[in-house]
Amino acid sequence: MECFFQNSYFSNKKYGFIKGRSTVLQLLKITDDWTAQLDSRGQVDVVYTDFAKAFDTVLHQRLLLKIKTCNIL
């Protein structure tokens, strides 16, 4: 897993499936950000997306190569 961080495969905005960065923590952070923005009379725009089919477009051979490079397989 350390290989993924060393090679910047994970963004600092990535939550879930990473130790110490749960999806609950992400929800708390975004709620805090939105609240701060609204308290300062700012605007909050939200776009919801459905990633249900996201892995249908993954280049699986490239993903496997990256996994092998990190000695996971």
N, C-alpha and C positions, 0 to 999 in steps of 0.2 A: 504494500500500500504506500510506503514511503516514496517509492519510485514515482507514483502518480503526483505527489506533491512536489518532488524535486524537479519534475519535468513540466510543471504547471498545467497538468491535465485537468485539475480542479480549480475553478474560480473561487475567490473569497466569498462569493455570493452563493456557493453551492451548499445546500443543506440536505440532510437525509443520507443515510448509509455511511456517514462519516462520524467517527467517535467524537462526542462533544458538540455536534452540530445537528441536532434533531430537527424534524419538521415543526415540532412544537416551539422550539427556540426561534425558528424562522418566523412563525406566525406572531410570536411575541415581539420580535424585532420590528417587523413591518407594521404592526399595530402601534408600536411606540413611535415609529417614524411618521406614520399618518397622523397620529394625535398631535405630535409636535408641529407638523405642518399646518394642521387646522387651527391649533392654538395661536399660531402666528399669522392667522388670517390668510394662509396660503391655500392653494388648490391641490386637490389630490385626484388624479385621473388613474383609473384602473382598467387594465385589459386582461380578461380571463382567456386562457387558451387551454385546449384539451390535447394533451400529449399521448392519448391512448394509442395512437398508431406511430409514435415517434421511432420505435425500434424497427419499423418496417422499412425505414430509409437509411438505416445504419449500414455502412460498408463493412460487412462482417469480416472479410479477409484482413482489412486494415486494423480493425479492432483486435482480432486474434494476434496480429503481428505486434501490436503495442503491448498486449498482455504477455506475450512470449518475451519481448524485450525487457519487461520488468520481472522476468523469472517467476511469473505466477503459474504458468503452465509448464 
